[in-house]
Amino acid sequence: MPYLPDDRDLTPEQRRREIASILARGVLRLCSVLPAEPEAPKPAPSPPQKDLEVSDLSRPHVPRG
């Protein structure tokens, strides 16, 4: 923003209001370019599941001795 010669005559309260106005315009501008609602994160694809075969005949192997 260009410097205006009459800026030196502003009171501290007027300066605060001017700064607040500038910041408010910036926030409104930012909100106008952002999407209205953020997109929900998409769930990660689940890994393919492999079928496990269960055998009735298998027994745990325990060494003896």
N, CA, C, O and CB atoms as a CASP TS submission, in Angstrom:
PFRMAT TS
TARGET T0000
AUTHOR 0000-0000-0000
METHOD Language model
MODEL 1
PARENT N/A
ATOM      1  N   MET     1       0.847  -1.160   0.000  1.00  0.00           N
ATOM      2  CA  MET     1       0.000   0.000   0.000  1.00  0.00           C
ATOM      3  C   MET     1       0.899   1.232   0.000  1.00  0.00           C
ATOM      4  O   MET     1       1.836   1.306   0.795  1.00  0.00           O
ATOM      5  CB  MET     1      -0.967  -0.007   1.216  1.00  0.00           C
ATOM      6  N   PRO     2       0.637   2.186  -0.864  1.00  0.00           N
ATOM      7  CA  PRO     2       1.498   3.365  -0.925  1.00  0.00           C
ATOM      8  C   PRO     2       1.354   4.219   0.327  1.00  0.00           C
ATOM      9  O   PRO     2       0.304   4.246   0.969  1.00  0.00           O
ATOM     10  CB  PRO     2       1.173   4.197  -2.164  1.00  0.00           C
ATOM     11  N   TYR     3       2.411   4.897   0.646  1.00  0.00           N
ATOM     12  CA  TYR     3       2.429   5.779   1.811  1.00  0.00           C
ATOM     13  C   TYR     3       1.630   7.033   1.485  1.00  0.00           C
ATOM     14  O   TYR     3       1.809   7.651   0.436  1.00  0.00           O
ATOM     15  CB  TYR     3       3.891   6.142   2.224  1.00  0.00           C
ATOM     16  N   LEU     4       0.754   7.388   2.397  1.00  0.00           N
ATOM     17  CA  LEU     4      -0.019   8.615   2.238  1.00  0.00           C
ATOM     18  C   LEU     4       0.493   9.648   3.239  1.00  0.00           C
ATOM     19  O   LEU     4       0.697   9.318   4.407  1.00  0.00           O
ATOM     20  CB  LEU     4      -1.545   8.350   2.438  1.00  0.00           C
ATOM     21  N   PRO     5       0.701  10.874   2.811  1.00  0.00           N
ATOM     22  CA  PRO     5       1.254  11.885   3.719  1.00  0.00           C
ATOM     23  C   PRO     5       0.407  12.114   4.967  1.00  0.00           C
ATOM     24  O   PRO     5       0.955  12.435   6.021  1.00  0.00           O
ATOM     25  CB  PRO     5       1.412  13.188   2.987  1.00  0.00           C
ATOM     26  N   ASP     6      -0.911  11.959   4.879  1.00  0.00           N
ATOM     27  CA  ASP     6      -1.744  12.213   6.044  1.00  0.00           C
ATOM     28  C   ASP     6      -1.749  11.052   7.041  1.00  0.00           C
ATOM     29  O   ASP     6      -2.396  11.142   8.084  1.00  0.00           O
ATOM     30  CB  ASP     6      -3.151  12.503   5.603  1.00  0.00           C
ATOM     31  N   ASP     7      -1.027   9.950   6.730  1.00  0.00           N
ATOM     32  CA  ASP     7      -0.935   8.828   7.666  1.00  0.00           C
ATOM     33  C   ASP     7      -0.238   9.236   8.964  1.00  0.00           C
ATOM     34  O   ASP     7      -0.468   8.633  10.012  1.00  0.00           O
ATOM     35  CB  ASP     7      -0.190   7.660   7.019  1.00  0.00           C
ATOM     36  N   ARG     8       0.594  10.236   8.892  1.00  0.00           N
ATOM     37  CA  ARG     8       1.311  10.666  10.092  1.00  0.00           C
ATOM     38  C   ARG     8       0.371  11.302  11.106  1.00  0.00           C
ATOM     39  O   ARG     8       0.683  11.356  12.296  1.00  0.00           O
ATOM     40  CB  ARG     8       2.417  11.648   9.723  1.00  0.00           C
ATOM     41  N   ASP     9      -0.775  11.782  10.644  1.00  0.00           N
ATOM     42  CA  ASP     9      -1.706  12.471  11.525  1.00  0.00           C
ATOM     43  C   ASP     9      -2.696  11.535  12.201  1.00  0.00           C
ATOM     44  O   ASP     9      -3.552  11.998  12.955  1.00  0.00           O
ATOM     45  CB  ASP     9      -2.452  13.511  10.755  1.00  0.00           C
ATOM     46  N   LEU    10      -2.607  10.244  11.958  1.00  0.00           N
ATOM     47  CA  LEU    10      -3.543   9.296  12.554  1.00  0.00           C
ATOM     48  C   LEU    10      -3.228   9.082  14.029  1.00  0.00           C
ATOM     49  O   LEU    10      -2.067   9.048  14.436  1.00  0.00           O
ATOM     50  CB  LEU    10      -3.505   7.960  11.803  1.00  0.00           C
ATOM     51  N   THR    11      -4.288   8.938  14.818  1.00  0.00           N
ATOM     52  CA  THR    11      -4.108   8.600  16.229  1.00  0.00           C
ATOM     53  C   THR    11      -3.833   7.096  16.325  1.00  0.00           C
ATOM     54  O   THR    11      -4.097   6.367  15.369  1.00  0.00           O
ATOM     55  CB  THR    11      -5.373   9.004  17.082  1.00  0.00           C
ATOM     56  N   PRO    12      -3.313   6.624  17.450  1.00  0.00           N
ATOM     57  CA  PRO    12      -3.098   5.183  17.596  1.00  0.00           C
ATOM     58  C   PRO    12      -4.367   4.374  17.358  1.00  0.00           C
ATOM     59  O   PRO    12      -4.306   3.306  16.749  1.00  0.00           O
ATOM     60  CB  PRO    12      -2.557   4.881  18.974  1.00  0.00           C
ATOM     61  N   GLU    13      -5.521   4.861  17.828  1.00  0.00           N
ATOM     62  CA  GLU    13      -6.778   4.160  17.613  1.00  0.00           C
ATOM     63  C   GLU    13      -7.118   4.107  16.126  1.00  0.00           C
ATOM     64  O   GLU    13      -7.577   3.074  15.639  1.00  0.00           O
ATOM     65  CB  GLU    13      -7.909   4.838  18.396  1.00  0.00           C
ATOM     66  N   GLN    14      -6.906   5.183  15.411  1.00  0.00           N
ATOM     67  CA  GLN    14      -7.180   5.209  13.973  1.00  0.00           C
ATOM     68  C   GLN    14      -6.248   4.262  13.229  1.00  0.00           C
ATOM     69  O   GLN    14      -6.658   3.600  12.276  1.00  0.00           O
ATOM     70  CB  GLN    14      -7.034   6.636  13.422  1.00  0.00           C
ATOM     71  N   ARG    15      -4.999   4.198  13.664  1.00  0.00           N
ATOM     72  CA  ARG    15      -4.043   3.267  13.044  1.00  0.00           C
ATOM     73  C   ARG    15      -4.496   1.822  13.249  1.00  0.00           C
ATOM     74  O   ARG    15      -4.459   1.019  12.317  1.00  0.00           O
ATOM     75  CB  ARG    15      -2.623   3.470  13.632  1.00  0.00           C
ATOM     76  N   ARG    16      -4.928   1.490  14.484  1.00  0.00           N
ATOM     77  CA  ARG    16      -5.410   0.134  14.765  1.00  0.00           C
ATOM     78  C   ARG    16      -6.609  -0.203  13.887  1.00  0.00           C
ATOM     79  O   ARG    16      -6.698  -1.309  13.355  1.00  0.00           O
ATOM     80  CB  ARG    16      -5.784  -0.010  16.251  1.00  0.00           C
ATOM     81  N   ARG    17      -7.526   0.740  13.735  1.00  0.00           N
ATOM     82  CA  ARG    17      -8.702   0.491  12.901  1.00  0.00           C
ATOM     83  C   ARG    17      -8.310   0.301  11.433  1.00  0.00           C
ATOM     84  O   ARG    17      -8.879  -0.536  10.732  1.00  0.00           O
ATOM     85  CB  ARG    17      -9.703   1.648  13.034  1.00  0.00           C
ATOM     86  N   GLU    18      -7.342   1.080  10.984  1.00  0.00           N
ATOM     87  CA  GLU    18      -6.883   0.951   9.595  1.00  0.00           C
ATOM     88  C   GLU    18      -6.218  -0.412   9.376  1.00  0.00           C
ATOM     89  O   GLU    18      -6.449  -1.068   8.360  1.00  0.00           O
ATOM     90  CB  GLU    18      -5.894   2.094   9.241  1.00  0.00           C
ATOM     91  N   ILE    19      -5.405  -0.823  10.325  1.00  0.00           N
ATOM     92  CA  ILE    19      -4.746  -2.135  10.224  1.00  0.00           C
ATOM     93  C   ILE    19      -5.790  -3.245  10.256  1.00  0.00           C
ATOM     94  O   ILE    19      -5.703  -4.201   9.485  1.00  0.00           O
ATOM     95  CB  ILE    19      -3.718  -2.329  11.374  1.00  0.00           C
ATOM     96  N   ALA    20      -6.784  -3.124  11.151  1.00  0.00           N
ATOM     97  CA  ALA    20      -7.848  -4.128  11.223  1.00  0.00           C
ATOM     98  C   ALA    20      -8.614  -4.196   9.904  1.00  0.00           C
ATOM     99  O   ALA    20      -8.983  -5.282   9.458  1.00  0.00           O
ATOM    100  CB  ALA    20      -8.814  -3.812  12.383  1.00  0.00           C
ATOM    101  N   SER    21      -8.850  -3.062   9.286  1.00  0.00           N
ATOM    102  CA  SER    21      -9.559  -3.025   8.006  1.00  0.00           C
ATOM    103  C   SER    21      -8.753  -3.734   6.914  1.00  0.00           C
ATOM    104  O   SER    21      -9.303  -4.491   6.114  1.00  0.00           O
ATOM    105  CB  SER    21      -9.845  -1.568   7.593  1.00  0.00           C
ATOM    106  N   ILE    22      -7.465  -3.482   6.895  1.00  0.00           N
ATOM    107  CA  ILE    22      -6.593  -4.119   5.892  1.00  0.00           C
ATOM    108  C   ILE    22      -6.584  -5.632   6.097  1.00  0.00           C
ATOM    109  O   ILE    22      -6.694  -6.395   5.137  1.00  0.00           O
ATOM    110  CB  ILE    22      -5.141  -3.554   5.976  1.00  0.00           C
ATOM    111  N   LEU    23      -6.452  -6.063   7.355  1.00  0.00           N
ATOM    112  CA  LEU    23      -6.433  -7.500   7.640  1.00  0.00           C
ATOM    113  C   LEU    23      -7.774  -8.144   7.300  1.00  0.00           C
ATOM    114  O   LEU    23      -7.809  -9.254   6.769  1.00  0.00           O
ATOM    115  CB  LEU    23      -6.089  -7.749   9.116  1.00  0.00           C
ATOM    116  N   ALA    24      -8.874  -7.463   7.598  1.00  0.00           N
ATOM    117  CA  ALA    24     -10.195  -8.012   7.290  1.00  0.00           C
ATOM    118  C   ALA    24     -10.377  -8.182   5.787  1.00  0.00           C
ATOM    119  O   ALA    24     -10.932  -9.188   5.344  1.00  0.00           O
ATOM    120  CB  ALA    24     -11.297  -7.109   7.855  1.00  0.00           C
ATOM    121  N   ARG    25      -9.922  -7.223   5.004  1.00  0.00           N
ATOM    122  CA  ARG    25     -10.023  -7.356   3.548  1.00  0.00           C
ATOM    123  C   ARG    25      -9.196  -8.548   3.071  1.00  0.00           C
ATOM    124  O   ARG    25      -9.612  -9.273   2.167  1.00  0.00           O
ATOM    125  CB  ARG    25      -9.553  -6.058   2.845  1.00  0.00           C
ATOM    126  N   GLY    26      -8.029  -8.750   3.674  1.00  0.00           N
ATOM    127  CA  GLY    26      -7.192  -9.887   3.300  1.00  0.00           C
ATOM    128  C   GLY    26      -7.851 -11.216   3.622  1.00  0.00           C
ATOM    129  O   GLY    26      -7.781 -12.153   2.826  1.00  0.00           O
ATOM    130  N   VAL    27      -8.500 -11.310   4.797  1.00  0.00           N
ATOM    131  CA  VAL    27      -9.179 -12.545   5.185  1.00  0.00           C
ATOM    132  C   VAL    27     -10.350 -12.813   4.244  1.00  0.00           C
ATOM    133  O   VAL    27     -10.546 -13.947   3.806  1.00  0.00           O
ATOM    134  CB  VAL    27      -9.671 -12.463   6.650  1.00  0.00           C
ATOM    135  N   LEU    28     -11.129 -11.776   3.931  1.00  0.00           N
ATOM    136  CA  LEU    28     -12.251 -11.958   3.006  1.00  0.00           C
ATOM    137  C   LEU    28     -11.764 -12.400   1.631  1.00  0.00           C
ATOM    138  O   LEU    28     -12.392 -13.241   0.988  1.00  0.00           O
ATOM    139  CB  LEU    28     -13.059 -10.660   2.882  1.00  0.00           C
ATOM    140  N   ARG    29     -10.663 -11.845   1.188  1.00  0.00           N
ATOM    141  CA  ARG    29     -10.109 -12.238  -0.112  1.00  0.00           C
ATOM    142  C   ARG    29      -9.651 -13.691  -0.078  1.00  0.00           C
ATOM    143  O   ARG    29      -9.884 -14.444  -1.024  1.00  0.00           O
ATOM    144  CB  ARG    29      -8.932 -11.317  -0.505  1.00  0.00           C
ATOM    145  N   LEU    30      -9.004 -14.078   1.005  1.00  0.00           N
ATOM    146  CA  LEU    30      -8.552 -15.463   1.136  1.00  0.00           C
ATOM    147  C   LEU    30      -9.731 -16.423   1.150  1.00  0.00           C
ATOM    148  O   LEU    30      -9.694 -17.468   0.500  1.00  0.00           O
ATOM    149  CB  LEU    30      -7.720 -15.636   2.408  1.00  0.00           C
ATOM    150  N   CYS    31     -10.778 -16.070   1.890  1.00  0.00           N
ATOM    151  CA  CYS    31     -11.960 -16.942   1.966  1.00  0.00           C
ATOM    152  C   CYS    31     -12.658 -17.060   0.621  1.00  0.00           C
ATOM    153  O   CYS    31     -13.306 -18.071   0.352  1.00  0.00           O
ATOM    154  CB  CYS    31     -12.943 -16.417   3.010  1.00  0.00           C
ATOM    155  N   SER    32     -12.540 -16.058  -0.218  1.00  0.00           N
ATOM    156  CA  SER    32     -13.217 -16.114  -1.511  1.00  0.00           C
ATOM    157  C   SER    32     -12.519 -17.070  -2.479  1.00  0.00           C
ATOM    158  O   SER    32     -13.145 -17.520  -3.439  1.00  0.00           O
ATOM    159  CB  SER    32     -13.289 -14.721  -2.123  1.00  0.00           C
ATOM    160  N   VAL    33     -11.254 -17.391  -2.259  1.00  0.00           N
ATOM    161  CA  VAL    33     -10.539 -18.286  -3.168  1.00  0.00           C
ATOM    162  C   VAL    33     -10.438 -19.710  -2.628  1.00  0.00           C
ATOM    163  O   VAL    33     -10.082 -20.625  -3.370  1.00  0.00           O
ATOM    164  CB  VAL    33      -9.152 -17.747  -3.436  1.00  0.00           C
ATOM    165  N   LEU    34     -10.747 -19.911  -1.342  1.00  0.00           N
ATOM    166  CA  LEU    34     -10.694 -21.245  -0.762  1.00  0.00           C
ATOM    167  C   LEU    34     -12.016 -21.959  -0.997  1.00  0.00           C
ATOM    168  O   LEU    34     -13.057 -21.312  -1.108  1.00  0.00           O
ATOM    169  CB  LEU    34     -10.372 -21.178   0.745  1.00  0.00           C
ATOM    170  N   PRO    35     -11.987 -23.297  -1.075  1.00  0.00           N
ATOM    171  CA  PRO    35     -13.254 -24.028  -1.207  1.00  0.00           C
ATOM    172  C   PRO    35     -14.121 -23.814   0.034  1.00  0.00           C
ATOM    173  O   PRO    35     -13.609 -23.582   1.129  1.00  0.00           O
ATOM    174  CB  PRO    35     -12.993 -25.542  -1.426  1.00  0.00           C
ATOM    175  N   ALA    36     -15.432 -23.896  -0.152  1.00  0.00           N
ATOM    176  CA  ALA    36     -16.363 -23.641   0.948  1.00  0.00           C
ATOM    177  C   ALA    36     -16.158 -24.629   2.089  1.00  0.00           C
ATOM    178  O   ALA    36     -16.068 -24.227   3.249  1.00  0.00           O
ATOM    179  CB  ALA    36     -17.807 -23.712   0.449  1.00  0.00           C
ATOM    180  N   GLU    37     -16.085 -25.919   1.769  1.00  0.00           N
ATOM    181  CA  GLU    37     -15.848 -26.931   2.791  1.00  0.00           C
ATOM    182  C   GLU    37     -14.670 -27.786   2.362  1.00  0.00           C
ATOM    183  O   GLU    37     -14.600 -28.218   1.212  1.00  0.00           O
ATOM    184  CB  GLU    37     -17.113 -27.805   3.026  1.00  0.00           C
ATOM    185  N   PRO    38     -13.748 -28.031   3.277  1.00  0.00           N
ATOM    186  CA  PRO    38     -12.619 -28.883   2.895  1.00  0.00           C
ATOM    187  C   PRO    38     -13.099 -30.292   2.590  1.00  0.00           C
ATOM    188  O   PRO    38     -14.033 -30.800   3.209  1.00  0.00           O
ATOM    189  CB  PRO    38     -11.557 -28.913   4.008  1.00  0.00           C
ATOM    190  N   GLU    39     -12.444 -30.901   1.633  1.00  0.00           N
ATOM    191  CA  GLU    39     -12.801 -32.268   1.277  1.00  0.00           C
ATOM    192  C   GLU    39     -12.359 -33.219   2.380  1.00  0.00           C
ATOM    193  O   GLU    39     -11.277 -33.080   2.949  1.00  0.00           O
ATOM    194  CB  GLU    39     -12.166 -32.669  -0.071  1.00  0.00           C
ATOM    195  N   ALA    40     -13.214 -34.180   2.666  1.00  0.00           N
ATOM    196  CA  ALA    40     -12.874 -35.184   3.669  1.00  0.00           C
ATOM    197  C   ALA    40     -11.779 -36.078   3.104  1.00  0.00           C
ATOM    198  O   ALA    40     -11.817 -36.439   1.928  1.00  0.00           O
ATOM    199  CB  ALA    40     -14.126 -36.023   4.081  1.00  0.00           C
ATOM    200  N   PRO    41     -10.811 -36.435   3.929  1.00  0.00           N
ATOM    201  CA  PRO    41      -9.760 -37.322   3.424  1.00  0.00           C
ATOM    202  C   PRO    41     -10.350 -38.664   3.017  1.00  0.00           C
ATOM    203  O   PRO    41     -11.217 -39.216   3.694  1.00  0.00           O
ATOM    204  CB  PRO    41      -8.660 -37.524   4.484  1.00  0.00           C
ATOM    205  N   LYS    42      -9.864 -39.162   1.915  1.00  0.00           N
ATOM    206  CA  LYS    42     -10.353 -40.445   1.428  1.00  0.00           C
ATOM    207  C   LYS    42      -9.641 -41.563   2.174  1.00  0.00           C
ATOM    208  O   LYS    42      -8.433 -41.489   2.397  1.00  0.00           O
ATOM    209  CB  LYS    42     -10.141 -40.581  -0.101  1.00  0.00           C
ATOM    210  N   PRO    43     -10.383 -42.605   2.563  1.00  0.00           N
ATOM    211  CA  PRO    43      -9.734 -43.701   3.285  1.00  0.00           C
ATOM    212  C   PRO    43      -8.743 -44.427   2.381  1.00  0.00           C
ATOM    213  O   PRO    43      -8.951 -44.565   1.175  1.00  0.00           O
ATOM    214  CB  PRO    43     -10.784 -44.689   3.825  1.00  0.00           C
ATOM    215  N   ALA    44      -7.675 -44.879   2.996  1.00  0.00           N
ATOM    216  CA  ALA    44      -6.662 -45.615   2.242  1.00  0.00           C
ATOM    217  C   ALA    44      -7.243 -46.943   1.778  1.00  0.00           C
ATOM    218  O   ALA    44      -7.999 -47.580   2.512  1.00  0.00           O
ATOM    219  CB  ALA    44      -5.387 -45.845   3.098  1.00  0.00           C
ATOM    220  N   PRO    45      -6.900 -47.361   0.581  1.00  0.00           N
ATOM    221  CA  PRO    45      -7.437 -48.645   0.115  1.00  0.00           C
ATOM    222  C   PRO    45      -6.905 -49.774   0.984  1.00  0.00           C
ATOM    223  O   PRO    45      -5.735 -49.786   1.367  1.00  0.00           O
ATOM    224  CB  PRO    45      -7.072 -48.892  -1.371  1.00  0.00           C
ATOM    225  N   SER    46      -7.786 -50.724   1.288  1.00  0.00           N
ATOM    226  CA  SER    46      -7.359 -51.838   2.125  1.00  0.00           C
ATOM    227  C   SER    46      -6.534 -52.803   1.270  1.00  0.00           C
ATOM    228  O   SER    46      -6.824 -52.997   0.090  1.00  0.00           O
ATOM    229  CB  SER    46      -8.589 -52.563   2.767  1.00  0.00           C
ATOM    230  N   PRO    47      -5.520 -53.398   1.862  1.00  0.00           N
ATOM    231  CA  PRO    47      -4.693 -54.337   1.101  1.00  0.00           C
ATOM    232  C   PRO    47      -5.514 -55.565   0.727  1.00  0.00           C
ATOM    233  O   PRO    47      -6.428 -55.952   1.455  1.00  0.00           O
ATOM    234  CB  PRO    47      -3.439 -54.750   1.913  1.00  0.00           C
ATOM    235  N   PRO    48      -5.193 -56.168  -0.392  1.00  0.00           N
ATOM    236  CA  PRO    48      -5.953 -57.357  -0.780  1.00  0.00           C
ATOM    237  C   PRO    48      -5.755 -58.462   0.256  1.00  0.00           C
ATOM    238  O   PRO    48      -4.648 -58.692   0.742  1.00  0.00           O
ATOM    239  CB  PRO    48      -5.524 -57.849  -2.188  1.00  0.00           C
ATOM    240  N   GLN    49      -6.836 -59.125   0.573  1.00  0.00           N
ATOM    241  CA  GLN    49      -6.760 -60.186   1.569  1.00  0.00           C
ATOM    242  C   GLN    49      -6.546 -61.524   0.876  1.00  0.00           C
ATOM    243  O   GLN    49      -7.172 -61.829  -0.139  1.00  0.00           O
ATOM    244  CB  GLN    49      -8.037 -60.220   2.436  1.00  0.00           C
ATOM    245  N   LYS    50      -5.662 -62.298   1.442  1.00  0.00           N
ATOM    246  CA  LYS    50      -5.397 -63.634   0.916  1.00  0.00           C
ATOM    247  C   LYS    50      -6.144 -64.632   1.783  1.00  0.00           C
ATOM    248  O   LYS    50      -6.145 -64.528   3.010  1.00  0.00           O
ATOM    249  CB  LYS    50      -3.861 -63.949   0.884  1.00  0.00           C
ATOM    250  N   ASP    51      -6.765 -65.578   1.149  1.00  0.00           N
ATOM    251  CA  ASP    51      -7.463 -66.615   1.891  1.00  0.00           C
ATOM    252  C   ASP    51      -6.448 -67.576   2.495  1.00  0.00           C
ATOM    253  O   ASP    51      -5.530 -68.039   1.818  1.00  0.00           O
ATOM    254  CB  ASP    51      -8.460 -67.369   0.982  1.00  0.00           C
ATOM    255  N   LEU    52      -6.624 -67.859   3.743  1.00  0.00           N
ATOM    256  CA  LEU    52      -5.753 -68.810   4.421  1.00  0.00           C
ATOM    257  C   LEU    52      -6.466 -70.146   4.493  1.00  0.00           C
ATOM    258  O   LEU    52      -7.633 -70.232   4.874  1.00  0.00           O
ATOM    259  CB  LEU    52      -5.362 -68.310   5.840  1.00  0.00           C
ATOM    260  N   GLU    53      -5.752 -71.165   4.127  1.00  0.00           N
ATOM    261  CA  GLU    53      -6.340 -72.494   4.197  1.00  0.00           C
ATOM    262  C   GLU    53      -6.060 -73.081   5.568  1.00  0.00           C
ATOM    263  O   GLU    53      -4.942 -72.999   6.075  1.00  0.00           O
ATOM    264  CB  GLU    53      -5.788 -73.414   3.077  1.00  0.00           C
ATOM    265  N   VAL    54      -7.071 -73.664   6.153  1.00  0.00           N
ATOM    266  CA  VAL    54      -6.929 -74.302   7.458  1.00  0.00           C
ATOM    267  C   VAL    54      -7.068 -75.806   7.245  1.00  0.00           C
ATOM    268  O   VAL    54      -8.056 -76.283   6.686  1.00  0.00           O
ATOM    269  CB  VAL    54      -7.996 -73.763   8.491  1.00  0.00           C
ATOM    270  N   SER    55      -6.082 -76.519   7.692  1.00  0.00           N
ATOM    271  CA  SER    55      -6.098 -77.965   7.521  1.00  0.00           C
ATOM    272  C   SER    55      -6.435 -78.633   8.850  1.00  0.00           C
ATOM    273  O   SER    55      -5.877 -78.285   9.890  1.00  0.00           O
ATOM    274  CB  SER    55      -4.739 -78.472   6.983  1.00  0.00           C
ATOM    275  N   ASP    56      -7.345 -79.585   8.804  1.00  0.00           N
ATOM    276  CA  ASP    56      -7.709 -80.320  10.010  1.00  0.00           C
ATOM    277  C   ASP    56      -6.605 -81.308  10.416  1.00  0.00           C
ATOM    278  O   ASP    56      -6.525 -81.696  11.582  1.00  0.00           O
ATOM    279  CB  ASP    56      -9.034 -81.064   9.794  1.00  0.00           C
ATOM    280  N   LEU    57      -5.774 -81.708   9.484  1.00  0.00           N
ATOM    281  CA  LEU    57      -4.798 -82.754   9.740  1.00  0.00           C
ATOM    282  C   LEU    57      -3.487 -82.233  10.334  1.00  0.00           C
ATOM    283  O   LEU    57      -2.692 -83.027  10.836  1.00  0.00           O
ATOM    284  CB  LEU    57      -4.514 -83.487   8.469  1.00  0.00           C
ATOM    285  N   SER    58      -3.249 -80.966  10.292  1.00  0.00           N
ATOM    286  CA  SER    58      -1.960 -80.466  10.775  1.00  0.00           C
ATOM    287  C   SER    58      -1.948 -80.399  12.298  1.00  0.00           C
ATOM    288  O   SER    58      -2.945 -80.058  12.933  1.00  0.00           O
ATOM    289  CB  SER    58      -1.660 -79.078  10.178  1.00  0.00           C
ATOM    290  N   ARG    59      -0.796 -80.733  12.863  1.00  0.00           N
ATOM    291  CA  ARG    59      -0.618 -80.670  14.301  1.00  0.00           C
ATOM    292  C   ARG    59       0.675 -79.885  14.558  1.00  0.00           C
ATOM    293  O   ARG    59       1.577 -79.890  13.720  1.00  0.00           O
ATOM    294  CB  ARG    59      -0.568 -82.117  14.945  1.00  0.00           C
ATOM    295  N   PRO    60       0.764 -79.244  15.655  1.00  0.00           N
ATOM    296  CA  PRO    60       1.990 -78.523  15.947  1.00  0.00           C
ATOM    297  C   PRO    60       3.176 -79.486  16.064  1.00  0.00           C
ATOM    298  O   PRO    60       3.063 -80.559  16.657  1.00  0.00           O
ATOM    299  CB  PRO    60       1.832 -77.710  17.236  1.00  0.00           C
ATOM    300  N   HIS    61       4.283 -79.092  15.503  1.00  0.00           N
ATOM    301  CA  HIS    61       5.486 -79.913  15.568  1.00  0.00           C
ATOM    302  C   HIS    61       6.292 -79.508  16.796  1.00  0.00           C
ATOM    303  O   HIS    61       6.747 -78.369  16.902  1.00  0.00           O
ATOM    304  CB  HIS    61       6.337 -79.769  14.272  1.00  0.00           C
ATOM    305  N   VAL    62       6.463 -80.443  17.717  1.00  0.00           N
ATOM    306  CA  VAL    62       7.216 -80.174  18.931  1.00  0.00           C
ATOM    307  C   VAL    62       8.343 -81.185  18.997  1.00  0.00           C
ATOM    308  O   VAL    62       8.088 -82.385  19.096  1.00  0.00           O
ATOM    309  CB  VAL    62       6.310 -80.242  20.206  1.00  0.00           C
ATOM    310  N   PRO    63       9.590 -80.723  18.943  1.00  0.00           N
ATOM    311  CA  PRO    63      10.699 -81.685  19.031  1.00  0.00           C
ATOM    312  C   PRO    63      10.762 -82.326  20.410  1.00  0.00           C
ATOM    313  O   PRO    63      10.541 -81.668  21.426  1.00  0.00           O
ATOM    314  CB  PRO    63      12.034 -80.997  18.714  1.00  0.00           C
ATOM    315  N   ARG    64      11.066 -83.614  20.429  1.00  0.00           N
ATOM    316  CA  ARG    64      11.178 -84.340  21.706  1.00  0.00           C
ATOM    317  C   ARG    64      12.639 -84.590  22.003  1.00  0.00           C
ATOM    318  O   ARG    64      13.449 -84.819  21.106  1.00  0.00           O
ATOM    319  CB  ARG    64      10.391 -85.684  21.668  1.00  0.00           C
ATOM    320  N   GLY    65      12.944 -84.542  23.240  1.00  0.00           N
ATOM    321  CA  GLY    65      14.248 -84.996  23.611  1.00  0.00           C
ATOM    322  C   GLY    65      15.097 -84.083  24.277  1.00  0.00           C
ATOM    323  O   GLY    65      16.228 -84.428  24.617  1.00  0.00           O
TER
END
